[in-house]
Amino acid sequence: MLNISLDDEAEKYLVDILAREKITSTELIKRLLWEHWSSLQSRKTVLERMGGYPEHLLESPSNLSDRDVRRKTIAEDINKSQETTQQVLIEESQTF
């Protein structure tokens, strides 16, 4: 059991909050304690909120920080995409 003494101003705030929220003082204290406690807990990083490391990026070559390597890798990806698109277009034209 917890007994606290409030000054007149704090007691007015308490009465007003209890009336607006339609809860008991025990429920209010529990809520306030939980909110404060949860604010003290360590927050998830952006990476944790996104679900962890993007595995498909980790499988790429380790030297992608080099401009020449990045440029070559991007060019290869674009060429693959264009080839796939052309194959699809050829297959579609043959079905007509």
Secondary structure as UniProt FT lines:
FT   HELIX           8..21
FT   HELIX           25..40
FT   HELIX           46..49
FT   TURN            50..51
FT   HELIX           55..58
FT   TURN            62..65
FT   HELIX           67..95
//
